[in-house]
């Protein structure tokens, strides 16, 4: 059983202008709000980690993901490199979606296809903007 807190049962209303909760005749119970706030604050410590660890992990994964579309350009030239880059990127996107399904419990195939669709959509938007601005890679 948790520590005993004196609970104020006065209902409150959030006032966005002052960014505070003010007494009101209806709405959120102040005691419940305070208790929930304490619980959420204590949960944060249970997960550990830090902003620096999250930043390093994000940078590492982003860097690894950025390698896949570039690899074919070291070995091939022209249209062959572009086709190989799209294919390798598609495989990497599908694989990352499939691996994500392990953690989410969703279908491996659907998660892979979802990630592939998101990546290809982002690539199409980027390509379209490049064409619009008349940018070329050659």
ABEGO torsion letter per residue (X at the ends): XBBBBBBBABBBBBBAAAGBBBBBABEBBAAAAAAAAAAAAAAAAAAEEBAAAAAAAAAAAAAAAAAAAAAAAAABBEAAAAAAAAAAAAAAAAAAAAAAAAAAGBBAAAAAAAAAAAAAAAAAAAAAAAAAAGBBAX
